[in-house]
Amino acid sequence: MSDPLTEALAVLDAFMAALNRGDEAGVNASYNFPHVRLASGKVAVWNKRGDYRLDDFRARAGEGWAESRWDERAPIHVGSAKVISRCSSAVGARMGR
């Protein structure tokens, strides 16, 4: 028997690893589509795999972005078919690298 929370956290880990290595296909593979992002008072929707572009992320992250990490991944609902979690992340700059 699988554990939905463990599986969901693995997807979040795969997303962050793909993002940090600049793997656009890997980031897209970690999303369900359509994918909706609500952040900074704005809603963005990507309708199908391949619509999400890392260039858009880099524009939001700002010049000097080097990596991101999870600050929080708190489950709100865990069911057999769906896991909902509250996530927050931090964006790291290149600090002289």
Secondary structure by P-SEA (a helix, b strand, c coil): cccaaaaaaaaaaaaaaaaaaccaaaaaaacccccccccccbbbbbcccccccaaaaaaaaccccccccccccccccccccbbbbbbbbbbbccccc
